[in-house]
């Protein structure tokens, strides 16, 4: 004798496998986050690829952190890290390099190139600095957290914590062209 299935059981028999199939399908379609690299044409034949993030220092002040690669018309490339704090929160010491220290204690320095870059004024704004990242970028391990120690006038260095995913995003600038 055939057993009758209630409407509720029928709906559950159809609905549950359908939902399960949809969840599994969505899981296959969803991709991990890709690097958020922006591409800009600064002038004809000169491209800039940049990664922008907002990070807080240990005092809770917000900094704009921009790693970018400039490709000039002649094919030369440079990679910089620009740090911008809100006016009045800090004065960057442009005579000293940026320290990059990973969580394992390895330290690198990046030279301040602000004077070379910001040629329209005698000195760069006190809350803005730009560092040459190219010589050290590939030495930074994209799985080890990093902290930036920004040299400051009249106070201790300003510290920004950088996640491994952001380091990986910076390193992806190398392949942009």
C-alpha positions as CSV (number, residue, x, y, z in Angstrom):
1,X,0.0,0.0,0.0
2,X,1.3,3.4,-1.0
3,X,2.0,5.9,1.8
4,X,0.6,9.4,1.3
5,X,3.1,12.3,1.6
6,X,1.8,15.4,3.1
7,X,2.2,18.7,1.3
8,X,4.7,19.9,4.0
9,X,6.9,16.8,3.5
10,X,6.8,17.3,-0.3
11,X,7.8,20.9,0.0
12,X,10.7,19.9,2.3
13,X,11.8,17.2,0.0
14,X,12.0,19.7,-2.9
15,X,13.1,22.8,-1.0
16,X,16.0,21.3,1.1
17,X,17.9,19.8,-1.8
18,X,17.2,22.9,-3.8
19,X,18.7,25.2,-1.1
20,X,21.6,22.9,-0.6
21,X,22.4,22.9,-4.4
22,X,22.1,26.7,-4.5
23,X,24.5,27.1,-1.5
24,X,27.0,24.7,-2.9
25,X,26.8,26.4,-6.3
26,X,27.2,29.9,-4.8
27,X,30.2,28.6,-2.9
28,X,31.8,27.6,-6.2
29,X,31.1,30.8,-7.9
30,X,32.3,33.2,-5.1
31,X,35.9,34.0,-5.6
32,X,38.3,35.3,-2.9
33,X,38.8,39.1,-2.9
34,X,41.1,40.3,-5.6
35,X,43.6,43.1,-5.1
36,X,41.9,46.5,-5.4
37,X,44.4,48.1,-7.8
38,X,43.3,51.2,-9.5
39,X,44.7,52.2,-12.9
40,X,45.0,55.9,-13.9
41,X,46.6,57.6,-16.9
42,X,48.4,60.6,-15.5
43,X,49.5,61.9,-18.8
44,X,49.6,60.4,-22.3
45,X,51.7,57.2,-22.0
46,X,52.3,57.5,-18.3
47,X,50.3,55.1,-16.2
48,X,49.8,54.8,-12.4
49,X,48.6,51.7,-10.6
50,X,47.7,52.2,-7.0
51,X,46.5,50.5,-3.9
52,X,44.7,52.7,-1.4
53,X,43.8,51.9,2.2
54,X,42.9,53.7,5.3
55,X,44.7,52.7,8.4
56,X,44.5,53.9,12.0
57,X,47.6,54.6,14.0
58,X,47.9,53.5,17.7
59,X,46.4,56.8,18.8
60,X,43.3,56.2,16.6
61,X,44.2,58.8,13.9
62,X,43.4,57.9,10.4
63,X,46.1,57.7,7.7
64,X,45.6,57.3,3.9
65,X,48.2,54.6,2.8
66,X,48.8,54.6,-0.9
67,X,51.2,52.2,-2.6
68,X,51.6,53.0,-6.3
69,X,53.6,52.1,-9.3
70,X,54.3,54.7,-12.0
71,X,55.2,53.5,-15.5
72,X,56.6,56.3,-17.6
73,X,56.4,56.6,-21.4
74,X,60.0,55.4,-21.7
75,X,59.1,52.3,-19.8
76,X,60.9,53.1,-16.5
77,X,59.0,52.1,-13.4
78,X,59.0,53.3,-9.8
79,X,57.1,52.1,-6.8
80,X,56.3,54.4,-3.9
81,X,54.4,54.4,-0.6
82,X,52.6,57.7,0.2
83,X,51.4,58.2,3.7
84,X,48.9,61.0,4.4
85,X,47.6,62.0,7.9
86,X,45.0,64.6,8.6
87,X,46.6,68.1,9.0
88,X,47.6,68.8,12.6
89,X,47.8,65.2,13.9
90,X,51.5,64.7,13.2
91,X,54.5,66.2,11.6
92,X,56.6,63.7,9.6
93,X,60.4,64.0,9.9
94,X,61.5,63.9,6.3
95,X,65.1,63.6,7.2
96,X,64.7,60.0,8.5
97,X,63.5,56.8,6.7
98,X,60.4,54.9,7.2
99,X,60.9,51.7,9.2
100,X,59.0,48.6,8.2
101,X,59.2,45.8,10.8
102,X,57.5,42.5,10.4
103,X,56.1,40.4,13.3
104,X,59.2,38.2,13.3
105,X,61.4,41.3,14.0
106,X,62.9,41.7,10.6
107,X,63.4,45.4,9.8
108,X,63.7,47.3,6.5
109,X,63.9,51.0,5.8
110,X,62.5,53.0,2.9
111,X,64.0,56.4,2.0
112,X,61.9,59.5,2.1
113,X,61.7,60.9,-1.4
114,X,59.2,63.7,-0.6
115,X,61.6,66.5,-1.4
116,X,62.2,65.0,-4.9
117,X,58.5,64.4,-5.6
118,X,56.8,67.5,-4.2
119,X,58.8,70.1,-6.1
120,X,56.0,72.7,-6.3
121,X,56.8,73.8,-2.7
122,X,59.9,74.3,-0.7
123,X,59.0,71.6,1.7
124,X,56.3,68.9,1.6
125,X,53.3,69.2,3.9
126,X,54.1,68.1,7.4
127,X,51.4,65.4,7.3
128,X,52.4,63.9,4.0
129,X,55.4,61.7,3.2
130,X,56.5,59.5,0.3
131,X,58.9,56.7,0.4
132,X,60.8,54.6,-2.2
133,X,59.3,51.1,-1.8
134,X,60.8,49.5,-4.9
135,X,64.1,48.3,-3.4
136,X,62.4,46.4,-0.5
137,X,58.9,45.4,-1.8
138,X,59.7,41.9,-2.8
139,X,61.5,41.2,0.5
140,X,58.3,41.8,2.4
141,X,56.6,38.5,3.2
142,X,52.9,38.5,2.2
143,X,52.0,36.2,5.1
144,X,53.6,38.0,7.9
145,X,52.0,41.1,9.5
146,X,54.0,44.3,9.2
147,X,54.1,47.6,11.1
148,X,55.2,50.9,9.7
149,X,57.0,53.3,12.0
150,X,56.7,56.8,10.6
151,X,59.4,59.2,11.9
152,X,57.9,62.2,13.5
153,X,59.1,65.6,14.7
154,X,58.9,66.2,18.4
155,X,57.2,62.9,19.3
156,X,57.6,59.2,19.2
157,X,57.3,57.5,15.8
158,X,53.8,56.9,14.5
159,X,52.9,53.2,14.2
160,X,50.6,51.7,11.6
161,X,49.8,48.0,11.5
162,X,49.7,46.5,8.0
163,X,47.9,43.2,7.3
164,X,49.4,40.4,5.2
165,X,46.6,40.9,2.6
166,X,47.6,44.5,2.2
167,X,51.3,43.5,1.7
168,X,50.1,41.0,-0.9
169,X,48.2,43.8,-2.6
170,X,51.3,46.0,-2.7
171,X,53.4,43.2,-4.1
172,X,50.8,42.7,-6.9
173,X,51.8,46.2,-8.2
174,X,55.0,44.6,-9.5
175,X,53.1,42.7,-12.2
176,X,50.9,45.7,-13.3
177,X,51.9,47.3,-16.6
